[in-house]
């Protein structure tokens, strides 16, 4: 019976609808709000911190649908392990968190390949010091809505003296003639295809969940995103005790990725001249999509907005018929981080390596003709949400970004995200034709550099209440 | 033939470790101490043993009792486990591999296996082969990440891959006649290159452990 498994998944999805009022909205939805400000908080006193959370609680945006229209701003909060310790949670609870979260991202540098130019010694002072206890994420429809919400939150912090604001980071979508885009600084259209999960109601499209044997796409198990639910192996993700503290929460890897735009442009310009397919096609080969978002796999020779705008097509493709990568290179970014069926077994090998991405660019956007420098402050705030940092985010970062063996690419790293340090290579597979010849990019600089970040826990609304009331009890 | 996967043989040997109450430290600890000093990678003794893709040595103390409702059981002895993926088609291939070991690294074999019951020493190759085969158990299932190629073929392939990739990167876009001439010259040079030593073709990016030995990619811990 064709589609039977997918049908079953849909049935289960209806049965296990999540309690969206208990889950932070940031976990379930990309808000598509243009402006963001992230505050980094430090708690000095547990009692005052609890008071702050109690006051913040009614302001936190949940995952409830916006049937009554989009709010003008949103507020969400997440904690580092040190931050949770500052609430004086019971030690039995604190040590029950997964090891990688207890350690924090800085101590995982060797595992993540955050060495050399990306090593913690080169991070912003904020992230080197390790004093960040919480991330308070505010988003606004307009910059004045963002300012208003920010002012309100800062007033709460001041009034309760619940936290010290160490720093803040602004980020925003690029606005072109009054319309927010999903472009990032290198000029690529970003933000396609976050995974679907069982029980999460959102507008869904083929290519965003897991590949089924009949070629259809079905939602991933809820436990790949949220603690307290079965994951793709039918197991509960590693989670702290008590269960109710963990349930409906998730973990976030927060990374501030600086973009060396001048290096990128110069490299693309130089090699675009030598590459037979031309500059724009070479840019597309790096990522696996043309800069307007058209997937190479569906349209290898030209951009095609009809595909980009069609939810039935924009993420709906596989690589099985392109084993040698002549359409989309085997090492292209989107093929590395979401290999779909590349490794065979109907894509089963990748279902436990998916992450949900949130994020916005920061810094000034520069037109193609505007002079730029690598030292300009611009980049992207990358936030990956997953139930298990070690199995999902860290695996993808270590094996698929900073290494190439699974893709049979030896030690090659991701072209744009890799920590190349001037070495390494990126192979564009070709078919020998004039406009699609093979090409090898070498002497790769770091197009992207890590400037800091950490691992955060995004608790449920219930768990936030427990924090606020000092009611976390592991027994 | 579950021990075989194409031309690669998965060898598993379990040698009982001497149980001598008077030995200080005990024989299993003496093995552990010696193994801890052995380098990995190209300076590993097993890089000098012909036909070894990879191998590992483990001291197994006992089965671990996990509590009720499991029943408590114990092994009759502590065991040294030796696992090796090696070039050998069939039983005769195994014997020649073991003889090669005895010839290449007898001092290391003796330093480790002299703590095991009934070990005859590597000096007598025939007795050594008989002993190892007596300790062998069927492997049944093993991970062979070497594409059915011998160690020599694998090293040559990696060398060729790297050299050709470098050549392409340096020569792409070159005028055809010149490219052809350069390639012929390159191919002649490559064919004359000696085989790289085992353990030299891997990534060099691994960090060193407390003893200054490279351990390659770090693992993330218990969640994988």
Interface residues (C-beta under 8 A of the other chain):
Chain A: X98 X99 X100 X108 X110 X111 X115 X238 X274 X388 X390 X391 X394 X395 X398 X403 X410 X411 X425 X427 X438 X439 X440 X442
Chain B: X161 X165 X168 X169 X172 X173 X203 X205 X207 X217 X218 X219 X220 X221 X222 X223 X224
